[in-house]
């Protein structure tokens, strides 16, 4: 897969993951009495999304492993 396609796929995957995690968290914080307690969880969620972004970037920028010699 070309590097550009991997980068686009990584961005799309990160956006989907961010929406899937942040949207319910924000909804719960806003609509539940105990939701304010989830504010303590928000920094951990952001940190997790940052780690996911770094991992996806590393995956997208990694080059394909070279083929072993003697294989055609």
C-alpha positions in Angstrom: 0.0 0.0 0.0 1.5 3.4 -0.9 2.6 5.6 1.9 0.1 8.3 1.1 -2.8 5.9 1.3 -1.6 4.6 4.6 -1.4 8.2 5.9 -4.9 9.0 4.8 -6.2 5.7 6.3 -4.4 6.5 9.6 -6.1 9.9 9.7 -9.5 8.5 9.0 -9.0 5.8 11.7 -7.9 8.3 14.3 -10.9 10.6 13.5 -13.3 7.7 13.9 -11.7 6.6 17.1 -11.8 10.1 18.5 -15.4 10.6 17.7 -16.3 7.2 19.0 -14.6 7.9 22.4 -15.1 11.7 22.9 -18.7 12.0 21.8 -20.1 9.6 24.4 -17.8 11.0 27.1 -19.0 14.6 26.4 -22.7 13.4 26.3 -22.3 11.7 29.6 -20.6 14.7 31.2 -23.3 17.0 30.0 -26.4 14.9 30.7 -25.8 12.9 33.8 -25.6 14.1 37.4 -22.5 12.0 38.0 -21.0 13.0 34.7 -18.9 15.7 36.2 -16.9 12.9 37.8 -15.9 11.9 34.3 -14.0 15.1 33.9 -11.3 13.3 35.8 -11.2 10.8 33.0 -10.9 13.4 30.2 -7.1 13.9 30.4 -6.6 10.2 30.2 -8.8 10.0 27.1 -6.9 12.8 25.5 -3.6 11.1 26.3 -4.8 7.8 24.9 -5.9 9.6 21.7 -2.4 11.2 21.4 -0.7 7.8 21.9 -3.0 6.3 19.2 -2.2 9.2 16.8 1.6 8.6 17.3 1.2 4.9 16.7 -0.9 5.4 13.6 1.6 7.9 12.3 4.5 5.5 12.9 2.5 2.8 11.0 1.7 5.1 8.2 5.3 6.4 7.7 6.9 2.9 8.1 8.4 1.6 4.9 7.7 -1.9 3.7 10.3 -4.4 4.8 12.7 -5.4 2.1 12.3 -8.7 0.4 14.8 -11.4 1.2 17.5 -11.9 -1.4 16.9 -14.6 -3.9 13.2 -14.1 -4.2 11.6 -12.8 -7.4 
